[in-house]
């Protein structure tokens, strides 16, 4: 009877904890995770785990009461010991999460260039986020970046951007790299930092498909290009006539034995 209550208790404890772990894992493993929300997701997880920690005493009492023992004092000692052990598990998980995400302040820099917040930032400049970003990335000139961001927040054409990549493309297409030099540096950083380990893991899994036994010798540039094509296949599939354009470019490189470009005869 005592072993049955012990099994049910620990099964209940992990049944209550693991759903919160799964939620955090799924949020952080998305390939297009918004870096500005990572801190929020971690805080939500810690708050949820703290609630479960406080409920452990009630869980232990309920299970101990359902499995009656011969002595009341023995039953009370059992649920107290189990409560302490369950709370230690919650504390260990919480400390591991804090240690794992102790350095995520560099993600806050993404919030500076989120177009939906530009109108809000125009009224109240995000000084605290700017201080965090410049502390992490010391190569940025704080005063100049603040001035450039103030201009970006006020202009309506910047507010139509859908993300950091589109904003970077807009600056490059309009030759604004010198005008917004510090914002340009920050955008380059934002679009290159990995949000989670999922991006690095996908690179290794892609490498197995690209560099096979039958295609083991290739230059570094070709390997990088093929890996990038495989990783970004969703974007490539959305491009019209991508394959046709690649074939035409390949055919024009040099003369070949087989005619890859057919001209219509008139």
Helices and strands as residue ranges (DSSP letters): H 2-28, G 35-37, H 38-66, H 72-100, G 105-113, G 115-117, H 118-123, H 127-136, H 142-154, G 156-160, H 164-173, H 181-192, H 197-210, H 220-231, H 233-237, H 242-251
